[in-house]
Amino acid sequence: MDAARTGGRALSRTRLLALVLALVAVAGVAVGVLALVRGPQIPAYADTATQADVRAAAEKFATSVNTYDVKDLDPYIARVRPLLTDDLATQFEASTKDLLSKFEEAGIVSKGTVKQVAVDSLDDDSAEVLAAIDVATEPADVQVGRPRLRWRIALVRDGDEWLVDSFANIPVESEASEQGEEDGS
């Protein structure tokens, strides 16, 4: 009787092993089919097209926001507003006309040129970009401070677009202090 029981257990162990192997095979096929259907999943930071889109959005914003004529602000606002998130666009509109209209008598015309843009961080729905911008104004004698700007620009993804959510100035050390340090004075 013991032999019959042992043979029965061996058979059930064989069936159990076959069942487990069959389930593993089915699971492997299911995972393979899912991977084929989904396609390759490239993280945003590794996708050069996404990086290019982020850099282009930051460059367009930095150029647009630094290029204006205080005597004709409506086209300026219309050009910059679509590049911003709703919250930032509201703040931008509220402050721009008040601030820049104070310089209307001087007739300031500003032209921003982006010198360099670098992606500092990037994930699926947000990015941080560093931008170096040169600004030229007419008349030239109204320029206050250095005509070079360094900004940290935060962008968020909205569908296929990257919109500016915030931006902040990064202080640039003056050349005079740099020369003083080099001379030892």
C-alpha positions as CSV (number, residue, x, y, z in Angstrom):
1,M,0.0,0.0,0.0
2,D,2.9,2.4,0.7
3,A,4.2,1.9,-2.8
4,A,0.8,2.9,-4.2
5,R,0.7,6.0,-2.1
6,T,4.3,7.0,-3.1
7,G,3.5,6.6,-6.8
8,G,0.4,8.7,-6.4
9,R,2.3,11.5,-4.7
10,A,5.0,11.4,-7.4
11,L,2.3,11.7,-10.0
12,S,0.7,14.7,-8.2
13,R,4.1,16.4,-7.8
14,T,4.7,16.0,-11.5
15,R,1.3,17.4,-12.3
16,L,1.9,20.3,-9.9
17,L,5.3,21.1,-11.5
18,A,3.7,20.9,-15.0
19,L,1.0,23.3,-13.9
20,V,3.4,25.8,-12.4
21,L,5.6,25.7,-15.5
22,A,2.5,26.2,-17.7
23,L,1.5,29.2,-15.6
24,V,5.0,30.7,-15.8
25,A,4.9,30.3,-19.6
26,V,1.5,31.9,-19.9
27,A,2.6,34.8,-17.7
28,G,5.8,35.2,-19.8
29,V,3.8,35.3,-23.0
30,A,1.4,37.9,-21.4
31,V,4.3,40.1,-20.3
32,G,5.9,39.8,-23.8
33,V,2.7,40.8,-25.6
34,L,2.1,43.7,-23.2
35,A,5.7,45.0,-23.8
36,L,5.2,44.8,-27.6
37,V,1.8,46.6,-27.4
38,R,3.2,49.4,-25.2
39,G,6.4,49.8,-27.1
40,P,9.6,51.2,-25.6
41,Q,9.2,53.4,-22.5
42,I,11.8,56.1,-22.7
43,P,12.1,58.3,-19.6
44,A,11.7,62.0,-20.4
45,Y,15.3,62.9,-19.4
46,A,16.7,60.3,-21.9
47,D,14.4,61.4,-24.8
48,T,16.4,63.9,-26.9
49,A,13.2,65.1,-28.6
50,T,11.7,66.0,-25.2
51,Q,14.9,67.8,-24.2
52,A,14.8,69.8,-27.5
53,D,11.1,70.7,-26.9
54,V,11.9,71.9,-23.4
55,R,14.9,74.0,-24.6
56,A,12.8,75.5,-27.4
57,A,10.0,76.5,-25.0
58,A,12.4,78.1,-22.6
59,E,14.3,79.9,-25.4
60,K,11.0,81.2,-27.0
61,F,9.9,82.4,-23.6
62,A,13.1,84.2,-22.7
63,T,13.3,85.9,-26.1
64,S,9.7,86.9,-26.1
65,V,9.5,88.3,-22.6
66,N,12.6,90.4,-23.1
67,T,11.6,91.8,-26.5
68,Y,9.0,94.6,-26.3
69,D,8.2,98.2,-27.1
70,V,6.7,100.1,-24.2
71,K,4.5,102.2,-26.6
72,D,2.8,99.0,-27.9
73,L,2.3,96.5,-25.1
74,D,-0.7,94.6,-26.5
75,P,1.2,92.5,-29.1
76,Y,3.8,91.9,-26.4
77,I,1.3,90.5,-24.0
78,A,-0.4,88.5,-26.8
79,R,2.9,87.0,-27.7
80,V,4.0,86.0,-24.2
81,R,0.7,84.9,-22.6
82,P,0.4,81.6,-24.5
83,L,3.8,80.6,-23.3
84,L,2.7,80.7,-19.6
85,T,0.6,78.6,-17.2
86,D,-2.7,80.3,-16.4
87,D,-1.5,81.4,-12.9
88,L,1.6,83.0,-14.3
89,A,-0.2,84.5,-17.2
90,T,-2.6,86.3,-14.8
91,Q,0.3,87.7,-12.8
92,F,2.1,88.7,-15.9
93,E,-0.8,90.6,-17.4
94,A,-1.6,92.3,-14.1
95,S,2.0,93.6,-13.6
96,T,3.2,94.2,-17.2
97,K,1.1,97.1,-18.3
98,D,1.5,98.9,-15.0
99,L,5.2,98.4,-14.8
100,L,6.2,99.0,-18.4
101,S,3.7,101.8,-19.1
102,K,5.7,103.9,-16.6
103,F,8.6,103.9,-19.1
104,E,6.4,104.9,-22.1
105,E,7.7,108.5,-22.1
106,A,11.3,107.2,-22.5
107,G,10.1,105.1,-25.5
108,I,12.1,102.0,-24.5
109,V,12.4,99.3,-27.0
110,S,14.0,96.1,-25.7
111,K,15.4,93.1,-27.7
112,G,16.3,89.9,-25.9
113,T,18.7,87.4,-27.4
114,V,19.1,84.0,-25.8
115,K,22.8,83.0,-25.8
116,Q,22.5,79.6,-24.2
117,V,19.9,77.3,-22.7
118,A,20.6,74.1,-20.7
119,V,18.2,71.6,-19.2
120,D,19.0,71.3,-15.5
121,S,16.3,68.7,-14.6
122,L,13.6,66.9,-16.5
123,D,10.9,64.4,-15.8
124,D,7.6,63.4,-17.5
125,D,5.7,66.6,-16.6
126,S,8.1,69.2,-15.4
127,A,11.5,70.7,-16.2
128,E,14.0,73.2,-14.9
129,V,16.1,75.2,-17.4
130,L,18.9,77.6,-17.1
131,A,19.0,80.4,-19.7
132,A,21.6,83.1,-20.5
133,I,20.0,86.1,-22.1
134,D,21.5,89.4,-23.5
135,V,19.3,92.4,-23.6
136,A,19.8,95.5,-25.8
137,T,17.6,98.6,-25.2
138,E,16.9,101.7,-27.2
139,P,17.7,104.4,-26.2
140,A,20.8,102.8,-24.8
141,D,21.3,105.3,-22.0
142,V,18.2,104.0,-20.1
143,Q,19.7,100.5,-19.5
144,V,19.9,100.0,-15.8
145,G,22.5,97.5,-14.7
146,R,24.1,94.9,-16.8
147,P,22.4,93.8,-20.0
148,R,23.0,90.1,-19.2
149,L,20.4,88.0,-17.5
150,R,20.7,84.5,-16.1
151,W,17.4,82.8,-15.4
152,R,16.1,79.6,-13.9
153,I,12.9,78.7,-15.7
154,A,10.5,76.2,-14.4
155,L,8.3,74.5,-17.0
156,V,5.3,72.1,-16.8
157,R,3.9,69.9,-19.5
158,D,0.4,70.7,-20.7
159,G,-0.5,68.0,-23.3
160,D,2.2,68.3,-26.0
161,E,3.3,71.8,-24.9
162,W,5.7,73.0,-22.3
163,L,4.5,76.1,-20.4
164,V,6.5,78.4,-18.1
165,D,5.3,78.1,-14.5
166,S,7.8,80.4,-12.9
167,F,11.2,82.0,-13.6
168,A,13.8,83.7,-11.3
169,N,16.9,85.7,-11.8
170,I,20.2,84.1,-11.0
171,P,22.6,86.8,-9.8
172,V,25.7,87.3,-11.9
173,E,28.8,88.3,-10.2
174,S,30.2,91.6,-11.4
175,E,33.3,91.6,-13.5
176,A,34.9,94.1,-11.2
177,S,34.7,91.8,-8.2
178,E,36.1,88.9,-10.3
179,Q,39.1,91.0,-11.4
180,G,39.7,92.1,-7.8
181,E,39.9,88.5,-6.7
182,E,42.2,87.6,-9.5
183,D,44.6,90.5,-8.7
184,G,44.5,89.6,-5.0
185,S,43.1,93.1,-4.1
